[in-house]
Amino acid sequence: MVRRILLSSLACVLTITAQPPKKLYTSVQVQLEGVTVSSASIVFFDGPGATQTYPAAINNSGTITGYYADANGGHGFLRGIGGGFVTFNAPGSENIFPSSINTSGAVAGNYSDTSQHGFLRTPKGGWVSFDVPGTFPSSSENPIIVNDSGTVAGPYFDGTKFHGFLWAGGGTDTIDFPESTETYATGINNMGNVAGTYADASFNQHGFVLRNDGTWFSFDVPGGNFGFFTPTLSINNNDLVVGSYFQGSTLGFLWPQGGSLITFSVPGAAGTQPSGTNSKGVVAGSYQDASFTYHGFVRTPSGGIYTFSIPDAIGTFVVGINDKGMIAGYYTDTSNESHGFLLTL
């Protein structure tokens, strides 16, 4: 049952200053195959009084959503391109996990009170909560995505297996690939086309796209299996699917619907994990070097791969890229505290 609760009174606007690692960095070196080629501007930020700050997504205006933790629990946030900061919470809950934001600023995710719920926070601060016939994945694997029409997609677990869901302001529709043993939906574009993975009768994983007309497409990665983990696949407005798979190491891929699969990895990386792609086909994500330290990368449509790292950080993690080339993410400092960043190429 859908419950509508106005929470505009719970939202407060706070402006914070950037909190960079150790000293004030305003740019980051960007490298192409190990050679420094340019620098990118960067802004660091934290939630007010935060012990940890975790951006989750960025929209085309440069607004970032995510959550942060302080002494009072967890909070959702919006950070505008100018630095304005909005904190919001779910009714009756200290745990909230925003995971996506659309062009107008609507945010989707999940939260828990006595049970677990999905939510849509409107651009003006209105609140809609909804339920699925099961539970959502953990906060660290929380691909609940909203498109510009306000349709929300994602996975849920019914106690036996995973299903996909679609919610568009009314009841929740279940998504199951035909004759599958489980379906894991992780992306939706503005046409309403959904991407994800499914398992067949032999429990091998395949990629899928469900078009808004009900047509299913299936595709495979090299080796015929996505591996032992559940990857997050995203889909842009040109129906380009981006994700990762495991074959000895974690590799990235792009699948243009109806075309040939393109695989890639950051040169010398122990693992390459795309976070998403913009409408131009630019892919952003994170990779692990030989010592398993995380860094950021950007892959151009022509295949060039650029890398970057936050200075003095022990890990750099990219969560998304918008159509203007703005990249959102977080880094972990030497005290194992996480902070947000906005990098502009």
C-alpha positions as a printed NumPy array, in Angstrom:
array([[  0.   ,   0.   ,   0.   ],
       [  1.295,   3.415,  -0.915],
       [  1.489,   5.914,   1.92 ],
       [  1.872,   9.592,   1.169],
       [  3.446,  11.734,   3.866],
       [  4.516,  15.321,   3.425],
       [  7.935,  15.87 ,   4.92 ],
       [  8.76 ,  19.337,   3.745],
       [  8.845,  20.411,   7.403],
       [ 11.564,  17.841,   8.07 ],
       [ 13.9  ,  19.14 ,   5.379],
       [ 16.382,  21.793,   6.424],
       [ 18.783,  23.733,   4.227],
       [ 22.388,  24.021,   5.322],
       [ 25.377,  25.467,   3.532],
       [ 28.704,  23.842,   4.322],
       [ 32.257,  24.466,   3.299],
       [ 34.413,  21.987,   1.459],
       [ 36.49 ,  19.721,   3.694],
       [ 39.403,  18.434,   1.61 ],
       [ 42.007,  15.874,   2.636],
       [ 44.782,  17.46 ,   4.704],
       [ 45.23 ,  20.551,   2.535],
       [ 43.17 ,  22.529,   0.065],
       [ 43.196,  20.833,  -3.333],
       [ 41.213,  22.501,  -6.086],
       [ 42.312,  20.231,  -8.936],
       [ 43.207,  16.602,  -9.524],
       [ 45.619,  15.203, -12.076],
       [ 43.999,  13.145, -14.823],
       [ 46.123,  10.54 , -16.596],
       [ 45.847,   8.664, -19.871],
       [ 47.673,   5.318, -19.757],
       [ 49.865,   6.532, -16.906],
       [ 50.816,   9.879, -18.471],
       [ 49.464,  13.068, -16.893],
       [ 47.493,  14.868, -19.585],
       [ 45.386,  17.473, -17.748],
       [ 43.812,  18.442, -14.468],
       [ 40.185,  18.54 , -13.377],
       [ 38.58 ,  20.878, -10.85 ],
       [ 37.323,  19.28 ,  -7.66 ],
       [ 35.19 ,  20.212,  -4.664],
       [ 35.064,  18.229,  -1.422],
       [ 32.096,  18.137,   0.95 ],
       [ 30.658,  16.474,   4.043],
       [ 27.308,  16.385,   5.752],
       [ 27.058,  18.708,   8.783],
       [ 28.776,  16.996,  11.7  ],
       [ 29.246,  13.875,   9.587],
       [ 31.502,  11.01 ,  10.535],
       [ 30.928,   9.421,   7.102],
       [ 29.562,  10.879,   3.853],
       [ 28.514,   8.663,   0.942],
       [ 27.24 ,  10.231,  -2.3  ],
       [ 25.109,   7.831,  -4.342],
       [ 24.143,   9.6  ,  -7.595],
       [ 24.333,  12.858,  -9.56 ],
       [ 21.832,  14.42 , -11.974],
       [ 22.4  ,  16.633, -15.001],
       [ 22.195,  19.863, -13.003],
       [ 25.038,  18.655, -10.784],
       [ 22.869,  17.947,  -7.727],
       [ 24.201,  15.005,  -5.727],
       [ 22.196,  12.753,  -3.419],
       [ 23.378,  10.211,  -0.892],
       [ 23.511,   9.716,   2.842],
       [ 25.755,  10.634,   5.748],
       [ 26.128,   9.476,   9.324],
       [ 26.538,  11.63 ,  12.434],
       [ 26.103,  11.039,  16.15 ],
       [ 22.32 ,  10.866,  15.693],
       [ 22.226,   8.229,  12.956],
       [ 21.929,   8.315,   9.174],
       [ 20.453,  11.081,   7.02 ],
       [ 19.703,  11.628,   3.355],
       [ 21.112,  14.67 ,   1.616],
       [ 21.013,  16.795,  -1.499],
       [ 24.005,  18.928,  -2.429],
       [ 23.364,  21.544,  -5.112],
       [ 25.937,  22.629,  -7.675],
       [ 26.405,  25.885,  -5.739],
       [ 27.122,  24.077,  -2.473],
       [ 23.695,  24.385,  -0.829],
       [ 23.013,  21.357,   1.351],
       [ 19.611,  19.849,   2.203],
       [ 19.26 ,  17.188,   4.895],
       [ 16.209,  14.926,   4.966],
       [ 15.028,  11.944,   6.953],
       [ 12.348,   9.306,   6.618],
       [  9.38 ,   9.424,   9.014],
       [ 10.073,   7.479,  12.187],
       [ 13.461,   6.242,  11.002],
       [ 17.119,   7.044,  11.569],
       [ 18.233,   4.917,   8.613],
       [ 17.712,   6.067,   5.052],
       [ 19.535,   5.136,   1.86 ],
       [ 18.932,   7.414,  -1.148],
       [ 20.323,   5.775,  -4.282],
       [ 19.258,   7.802,  -7.34 ],
       [ 18.128,  11.254,  -8.458],
       [ 16.403,  12.317, -11.666],
       [ 16.721,  15.51 , -13.717],
       [ 14.08 ,  17.414, -11.746],
       [ 15.618,  16.434,  -8.39 ],
       [ 13.292,  13.614,  -7.294],
       [ 15.186,  11.09 ,  -5.142],
       [ 14.483,   7.368,  -4.737],
       [ 15.824,   4.848,  -2.256],
       [ 14.755,   2.87 ,   0.78 ],
       [ 14.465,   3.24 ,   4.553],
       [ 13.418,   1.174,   7.567],
       [ 11.142,   1.797,  10.536],
       [  9.442,  -1.273,  11.983],
       [  9.752,  -2.706,   8.457],
       [ 11.413,  -1.754,   5.178],
       [  9.998,   0.634,   2.569],
       [ 10.923,   2.259,  -0.704],
       [ 10.52 ,   6.001,  -1.078],
       [ 10.297,   8.798,  -3.599],
       [ 11.129,  12.303,  -2.373],
       [  9.74 ,  14.917,  -4.748],
       [ 11.775,  17.944,  -5.876],
       [  9.755,  20.156,  -3.496],
       [ 10.281,  17.888,  -0.508],
       [  7.043,  15.889,  -0.65 ],
       [  7.302,  12.261,   0.39 ],
       [  5.824,   9.052,  -0.972],
       [  6.639,   5.663,   0.521],
       [  5.843,   2.315,  -1.059],
       [  6.289,  -1.347,  -0.312],
       [  7.364,  -4.391,  -2.292],
       [  6.35 ,  -7.985,  -1.479],
       [  9.698,  -8.654,   0.165],
       [ 12.842,  -6.794,   1.198],
       [ 15.354,  -4.644,  -0.632],
       [ 19.067,  -5.51 ,  -0.938],
       [ 21.501,  -4.137,   1.62 ],
       [ 22.379,  -0.443,   1.572],
       [ 25.729,  -1.192,  -0.063],
       [ 23.952,  -2.882,  -2.989],
       [ 20.966,  -0.592,  -3.308],
       [ 20.139,  -0.046,  -7.001],
       [ 16.731,   1.629,  -6.63 ],
       [ 16.558,   3.912,  -9.679],
       [ 14.127,   6.677, -10.657],
       [ 13.756,   8.035, -14.197],
       [ 12.525,  11.455, -15.302],
       [  8.909,  10.256, -15.403],
       [  9.08 ,   9.287, -11.73 ],
       [  9.014,   5.544, -12.407],
       [ 11.101,   3.602,  -9.893],
       [ 12.76 ,   0.264, -10.603],
       [ 14.944,  -2.094,  -8.621],
       [ 15.275,  -5.573,  -7.096],
       [ 13.629,  -7.174,  -4.084],
       [ 13.949, -10.492,  -2.265],
       [ 10.83 , -12.504,  -1.387],
       [ 12.603, -14.819,   1.052],
       [ 13.386, -17.374,  -1.643],
       [ 14.622, -15.49 ,  -4.699],
       [ 15.096, -12.054,  -6.236],
       [ 12.607, -10.293,  -8.49 ],
       [ 12.588,  -6.949, -10.208],
       [  9.933,  -4.332,  -9.554],
       [  8.427,  -1.262, -11.189],
       [  6.572,   1.406,  -9.221],
       [  4.998,   4.444, -10.835],
       [  2.858,   6.018,  -8.115],
       [  0.371,   3.187,  -7.804],
       [  0.768,  -0.51 ,  -7.18 ],
       [  4.077,  -2.31 ,  -7.523],
       [  4.553,  -4.538, -10.59 ],
       [  6.875,  -7.529, -10.397],
       [  9.437,  -8.165, -13.16 ],
       [ 10.519, -11.749, -13.862],
       [ 12.398, -12.799, -16.968],
       [ 10.473, -15.688, -18.596],
       [ 11.363, -19.096, -17.099],
       [ 14.04 , -17.547, -14.892],
       [ 14.933, -18.72 , -11.391],
       [ 15.545, -15.128, -10.287],
       [ 15.574, -11.617, -11.775],
       [ 17.615,  -8.671, -10.509],
       [ 16.6  ,  -5.298, -11.996],
       [ 19.126,  -2.503, -11.486],
       [ 18.565,   0.248, -14.082],
       [ 15.858,   2.177, -15.908],
       [ 16.08 ,   4.903, -18.548],
       [ 13.717,   7.714, -19.491],
       [ 11.876,   5.545, -22.011],
       [ 11.026,   3.115, -19.224],
       [ 13.365,   0.377, -20.473],
       [ 14.725,  -1.706, -17.606],
       [ 18.123,  -3.468, -17.397],
       [ 19.471,  -6.094, -15.045],
       [ 20.436,  -9.744, -14.763],
       [ 18.534, -12.997, -14.492],
       [ 19.41 , -16.611, -13.683],
       [ 18.281, -19.49 , -15.873],
       [ 17.247, -22.995, -14.777],
       [ 20.946, -23.896, -14.362],
       [ 21.464, -20.74 , -12.266],
       [ 23.744, -19.167, -14.858],
       [ 23.383, -15.4  , -15.023],
       [ 22.533, -13.422, -18.158],
       [ 21.925,  -9.762, -18.845],
       [ 18.517,  -8.479, -19.892],
       [ 16.658,  -5.436, -21.124],
       [ 12.882,  -5.218, -20.738],
       [ 11.481,  -2.605, -23.101],
       [  8.45 ,  -0.521, -22.194],
       [  6.373,  -2.461, -24.743],
       [  6.994,  -5.728, -22.871],
       [  9.692,  -7.047, -25.227],
       [ 12.575,  -8.908, -23.559],
       [ 16.19 ,  -8.976, -24.759],
       [ 18.88 , -11.255, -23.345],
       [ 22.654, -11.04 , -23.692],
       [ 25.742, -12.764, -22.318],
       [ 29.243, -11.794, -21.291],
       [ 32.344, -13.809, -22.248],
       [ 32.342, -17.141, -20.45 ],
       [ 28.555, -17.21 , -20.454],
       [ 28.178, -16.141, -16.831],
       [ 28.293, -12.907, -14.863],
       [ 30.04 , -14.77 , -12.042],
       [ 29.435, -15.369,  -8.375],
       [ 28.339, -11.828,  -7.512],
       [ 25.313,  -9.767,  -8.481],
       [ 26.478,  -6.857, -10.639],
       [ 24.686,  -3.542, -11.029],
       [ 23.809,  -2.826, -14.648],
       [ 22.798,   0.663, -15.749],
       [ 21.136,   1.756, -18.992],
       [ 21.32 ,   5.193, -20.59 ],
       [ 18.744,   6.951, -22.746],
       [ 20.271,   5.457, -25.9  ],
       [ 19.725,   1.924, -24.516],
       [ 23.448,   1.407, -23.861],
       [ 23.839,  -1.062, -20.991],
       [ 26.963,  -0.78 , -18.829],
       [ 28.142,  -3.072, -16.063],
       [ 30.774,  -5.532, -14.916],
       [ 31.346,  -9.271, -14.838],
       [ 33.876, -11.641, -13.302],
       [ 36.232, -13.846, -15.296],
       [ 39.429, -14.254, -13.264],
       [ 39.122, -10.558, -12.42 ],
       [ 36.337,  -7.994, -12.613],
       [ 35.971,  -6.462, -16.085],
       [ 33.723,  -3.762, -17.516],
       [ 31.407,  -4.084, -20.485],
       [ 29.073,  -2.084, -22.72 ],
       [ 26.167,  -3.63 , -24.585],
       [ 24.36 ,  -1.529, -27.194],
       [ 20.949,  -3.142, -27.561],
       [ 21.019,  -5.491, -30.538],
       [ 24.75 ,  -4.951, -31.027],
       [ 27.973,  -6.682, -30.039],
       [ 29.215,  -6.701, -26.464],
       [ 32.279,  -4.51 , -25.8  ],
       [ 34.524,  -5.502, -22.911],
       [ 37.187,  -3.298, -21.358],
       [ 39.436,  -2.841, -18.34 ],
       [ 41.704,  -0.142, -17.027],
       [ 45.269,  -1.031, -18.16 ],
       [ 47.08 ,  -2.904, -15.396],
       [ 44.021,  -3.002, -13.139],
       [ 43.208,  -5.919, -10.858],
       [ 39.518,  -5.066, -11.26 ],
       [ 37.386,  -2.578, -13.239],
       [ 33.905,  -1.651, -11.995],
       [ 31.821,   0.845, -14.003],
       [ 29.281,   2.843, -12.005],
       [ 27.287,   4.14 , -14.948],
       [ 27.243,   5.995, -18.24 ],
       [ 25.806,   9.293, -19.418],
       [ 23.737,   9.859, -22.559],
       [ 26.916,  10.468, -24.573],
       [ 28.28 ,   7.014, -23.774],
       [ 31.002,   8.234, -21.408],
       [ 31.497,   5.622, -18.676],
       [ 32.752,   6.375, -15.169],
       [ 33.639,   4.03 , -12.352],
       [ 36.346,   2.708, -10.074],
       [ 39.21 ,   0.293, -10.499],
       [ 41.667,  -1.528,  -8.256],
       [ 45.391,  -1.373,  -8.871],
       [ 47.842,  -4.211,  -8.227],
       [ 47.737,  -3.476,  -4.484],
       [ 43.895,  -3.476,  -4.586],
       [ 43.655,   0.252,  -3.863],
       [ 40.646,   1.919,  -5.522],
       [ 40.949,   4.816,  -7.995],
       [ 38.558,   6.533, -10.396],
       [ 38.364,   6.153, -14.175],
       [ 36.537,   7.628, -17.153],
       [ 36.158,   5.79 , -20.472],
       [ 35.38 ,   7.837, -23.589],
       [ 33.076,   6.527, -26.355],
       [ 36.167,   5.957, -28.511],
       [ 37.713,   3.722, -25.839],
       [ 40.265,   6.041, -24.233],
       [ 40.556,   5.475, -20.482],
       [ 41.512,   8.269, -18.096],
       [ 42.305,   7.685, -14.427],
       [ 42.468,   9.869, -11.329],
       [ 42.886,   9.621,  -7.56 ],
       [ 42.036,  11.93 ,  -4.68 ],
       [ 45.3  ,  13.187,  -3.14 ],
       [ 46.182,  11.655,   0.259],
       [ 43.25 ,   9.217,   0.05 ],
       [ 43.493,   5.477,   0.637],
       [ 40.601,   4.849,  -1.745],
       [ 38.694,   6.774,  -4.446],
       [ 35.199,   5.568,  -5.391],
       [ 33.082,   6.909,  -8.271],
       [ 29.282,   6.66 ,  -8.062],
       [ 28.098,   8.446, -11.211],
       [ 28.624,  10.834, -14.117],
       [ 26.177,  13.285, -15.693],
       [ 25.831,  14.575, -19.25 ],
       [ 28.05 ,  17.588, -18.462],
       [ 30.97 ,  15.372, -17.45 ],
       [ 30.556,  16.032, -13.714],
       [ 31.586,  13.029, -11.62 ],
       [ 30.357,  12.307,  -8.109],
       [ 31.998,   9.991,  -5.626],
       [ 33.646,   9.671,  -2.275],
       [ 37.103,   8.994,  -0.921],
       [ 38.353,   7.321,   2.237],
       [ 41.03 ,   9.101,   4.256],
       [ 43.74 ,   7.582,   6.418],
       [ 41.34 ,   7.568,   9.398],
       [ 38.893,   5.438,   7.371],
       [ 36.399,   8.293,   7.189],
       [ 34.573,   8.856,   3.906],
       [ 33.987,  12.275,   2.292],
       [ 32.146,  13.352,  -0.829],
       [ 33.623,  14.933,  -3.946],
       [ 32.439,  16.534,  -7.155],
       [ 34.965,  16.401,  -9.992],
       [ 34.445,  18.359, -13.205],
       [ 36.418,  17.33 , -16.279]])
